[in-house]
Amino acid sequence: MSDTARPGTTHTPSTTQGHGIDRLALVVVTYKRQNLLAKLFDSFCKLTQAPWRIIIVDNEHSDETRDMVADLGRRTDELWGKDSTPDAEGGDARVVYAPQTDNLGGAGGFSAGVKRAWELGAQWFWVMDDDVLVLPEAIDKLEPWTHEHEVVQGSRLDYDGGAFYWQYDFIVPLGIPNPIAPAAFDESGCRVMNTLCFEGGLFARSVVERVGLPDPRFFIYWDDTVYGYLASKVTDPVVVADVILQRSRDIPNWDIAGLRQLNGTSDMNRYHIMRNRGFMMQYFRLHGDYNRFLFGLGTAATFAKEVIRLIMVNRDSVKTGIPALVRGMKDARKIYRDRTWKPMPPMGEAER
């Protein structure tokens, strides 16, 4: 979810590589972007290791997307054959189509996709939007890290092929990413993080057992941040230097000193950026991390950042963007005043 671009080099840990990631399910959420989805599907077919399942969550429930998924299934059958490990429902198809009756947003889509993969028996969940490309050796690079870590975030390239900086350090009392967290990796090739990005994040079934599914109530924005925060309560997530993805969509941005960039966004995003801080606050309060004064400072900083984004990147949207931010703040107050609110339940409880 970062707005910034990072230099970095790939690094493979010294751990001896195994034979793939156990029951790895790729979970993709898509909505009305078939041109980008086609590029992602092409990149799947270049992977040097075959994933166990590929789950395509279609928030549009489109005939065109359904046909594209069927074609991907035929292509993967030719490349890799049917999987020899049946899923929990007895199926052996690598590609699974999961159309939704409504547009659930990214948050709802990932929640539905992880749930579907969970039901099939996936042991690892590798989640991504439709506007990225996987690099051929991505699974090879991720696999060694899964020997010791339950949550792994690989590095990415930006649309232009340059390195992409992601704000892996989350300042919990303020509820904002740390914009000056060091970009470089040491010889270990990884850093402990307390957040996550659903643009290439990888996490184990054991995490979902304890944390639950991603919360669909976010709709868009902060859902992956909060999921990573929750994961950090039960394990030690890491971001690694190995490059596994490249962004495939060019986004207007404001370059800051050649290292960071502030990307353009929409009024819908602006609204949810502010509104969803209500859900964030509820989770912080649940875990004893909520400080009203500090979180308020973080909210003010977030609002200020979005105003700067409007002026520098989306100047034509100022008249509608400011009201969207204000509406989001008002609705956030309703959420964090809701005493009936409950968190997503751990999935391990459902299996007992």
Secondary structure, 3 states (H helix, E strand, C coil): CCCECCCCCCCCCCCCCCCCCCCEEEEEEECCCHHHHHHHHHHHCCCCCCCCEEEEEECCCCHHHHHHHHHHHHHHHHHHCCCCCCCCCCCCCCEEEEECCCCCHHHHHHHHHHHHHHHHCCCEEEEEECCEEECCCHHHHHHHHHHCCCEEEEEEECCCCCEECCCCCEECCCCEECCCCCCCCCCCCEEECCCCCCCCEEEEHHHHHHHCCCCHHHCCCCHHHHHHHHHCCCCCCEEEEEEEEEECCCCCEEEECCCEEEECCCHHHHHHHHHCHHHHHHHHHHCCCCCHHHHHHHHHHHHHHHHHHHHHCCHHHHHHHHHHHHHHHHHHHHHHCCCCCCCCCCHHHHHC
